[in-house]
Amino acid sequence: MISVIVTYKIKKEFVEQNKVNIEKFITDFKKLDSSEFQYNVFTKQDGLTFVHHSLYKNERIQKDLLNVPSFLEFQKQRDEIGLDGTPEIEFVNLIESSDKKWKK
């Protein structure tokens, strides 16, 4: 199991475009086998800080998702146009989950 949290801040003028880009890749992710991964995106109260939390059953599904064209375009636009600072990437260990498909 792989669990990753990515936190980043976006320039105010890029927030709406970032949300559109996120919606595009999530739509594409929904076409895949969701039993192998979970991907959630949140914003903090400032409305500028985004938090992506992903769970992958293995490296293969992680690689597959990270290479979906709409996800690559999201990252490109975020990094080249919208980013305010540097993303923080954290690998975290799952202790427990209420979802039975995510085991330790």
Salt bridges, closest charged atoms under 4 A:
GLU16 OE2 - LYS19 NZ 3.88
ASP28 OD1 - LYS31 NZ 3.43
GLU36 OE2 - ARG60 NH2 2.68
ASP64 OD2 - ARG60 NH1 3.09
ASP79 OD1 - ARG78 NE 2.74
GLU96 OE2 - LYS104 NZ 2.88
